[in-house]
């Protein structure tokens, strides 16, 4: 499946214990996992690509919806122009880059690109 601008591409959850959450989702829903170091694991076989990030702080909203856009600077400028707030500046990770933003209601989402 190809990535399409402005579509939900990925969902990321927080987890206190990565091993426990992987065991749970594998046993209950047959999800499979790929580890990216000690604090991150992606999952597949779930209907939508996603991952779990280890969190030390209390988890209040453990889901992060991640949209795709090939031009992060362009879409970041548009987020700001329409009253969104940047909560995490553009950063790189294995496979691409992304930034986080808050919509006018305070919901945090992210936009990533492989470009």
C-alpha positions as CSV (number, residue, x, y, z in Angstrom):
1,X,0.0,0.0,0.0
2,X,1.4,3.4,-0.9
3,X,1.5,6.4,1.3
4,X,-0.8,9.2,0.3
5,X,-0.6,12.9,1.3
6,X,-3.0,13.9,4.1
7,X,-4.1,10.3,4.9
8,X,-3.7,8.6,8.3
9,X,-0.7,6.4,7.8
10,X,0.3,5.2,11.3
11,X,-0.9,5.1,14.9
12,X,1.4,5.2,17.9
13,X,0.6,4.2,21.4
14,X,2.4,4.8,24.7
15,X,3.3,1.8,26.8
16,X,4.7,1.4,30.4
17,X,6.0,-2.1,29.7
18,X,6.8,-2.9,26.1
19,X,7.2,-6.7,26.7
20,X,3.9,-6.9,28.5
21,X,2.0,-4.9,25.8
22,X,3.6,-7.0,23.0
23,X,2.7,-10.2,24.7
24,X,-0.9,-9.0,25.3
25,X,-1.5,-7.9,21.6
26,X,0.2,-10.9,20.2
27,X,-1.8,-13.4,22.3
28,X,-5.2,-11.6,22.0
29,X,-5.1,-10.2,18.5
30,X,-2.3,-12.1,16.7
31,X,-0.3,-8.9,16.1
32,X,3.4,-9.2,15.2
33,X,6.2,-6.9,16.3
34,X,9.6,-5.6,15.2
35,X,11.8,-4.0,17.8
36,X,13.6,-0.7,17.1
37,X,15.9,-0.5,20.1
38,X,14.8,-1.0,23.7
39,X,12.1,1.7,23.8
40,X,10.1,1.2,20.5
41,X,8.4,-1.6,18.7
42,X,6.3,-1.4,15.6
43,X,3.3,-3.7,15.0
44,X,1.7,-5.3,12.0
45,X,-1.1,-7.7,11.2
46,X,-3.5,-5.2,12.8
47,X,-5.2,-3.5,9.9
48,X,-3.2,-0.2,10.3
49,X,0.5,0.2,10.8
50,X,1.6,1.4,14.2
51,X,3.9,1.1,17.1
52,X,4.4,1.3,20.9
53,X,6.8,3.8,22.5
54,X,7.9,3.2,26.0
55,X,6.7,5.9,28.4
56,X,8.0,6.7,31.8
57,X,5.4,9.4,32.6
58,X,1.7,8.8,33.3
59,X,-0.2,8.0,30.2
60,X,-3.2,10.3,29.8
61,X,-3.8,10.0,26.0
62,X,-1.8,7.0,24.8
63,X,-2.7,7.2,21.1
64,X,-0.9,9.4,18.5
65,X,-2.4,9.5,15.0
66,X,0.2,10.0,12.4
67,X,-0.6,11.5,9.0
68,X,1.7,11.3,5.9
69,X,2.8,14.2,3.8
70,X,5.7,14.2,1.4
71,X,6.7,17.9,2.1
72,X,6.9,18.4,5.9
73,X,7.9,22.1,5.7
74,X,4.9,22.9,3.4
75,X,2.4,21.1,5.6
76,X,3.9,22.5,8.8
77,X,3.5,26.0,7.5
78,X,-0.2,25.2,6.6
79,X,-0.8,23.8,10.2
80,X,0.5,27.1,11.6
81,X,-1.4,29.3,9.1
82,X,-4.7,27.7,10.2
83,X,-4.1,28.1,13.9
84,X,-2.4,24.8,14.7
85,X,0.5,24.9,17.2
86,X,3.7,22.9,16.8
87,X,4.3,20.7,19.8
88,X,7.5,19.0,18.6
89,X,9.7,20.4,15.8
90,X,10.7,18.3,12.8
91,X,13.0,15.5,13.9
92,X,14.5,12.4,12.1
93,X,14.0,8.8,13.0
94,X,14.9,5.5,11.1
95,X,12.9,5.8,7.9
96,X,12.1,9.4,7.8
97,X,11.2,12.6,9.7
98,X,8.2,14.0,11.4
99,X,6.8,16.8,13.6
100,X,3.9,16.9,16.1
101,X,1.2,19.5,16.3
102,X,-1.9,20.5,18.4
103,X,-5.1,21.2,16.5
104,X,-7.4,24.1,17.6
105,X,-9.0,21.7,20.2
106,X,-5.7,20.6,21.7
107,X,-5.5,17.2,20.1
108,X,-1.9,16.1,19.3
109,X,-1.2,14.5,16.0
110,X,1.9,14.0,14.0
111,X,2.9,14.2,10.3
112,X,5.7,12.1,8.9
113,X,7.5,11.9,5.6
114,X,10.0,9.4,4.1
115,X,11.4,12.2,1.8
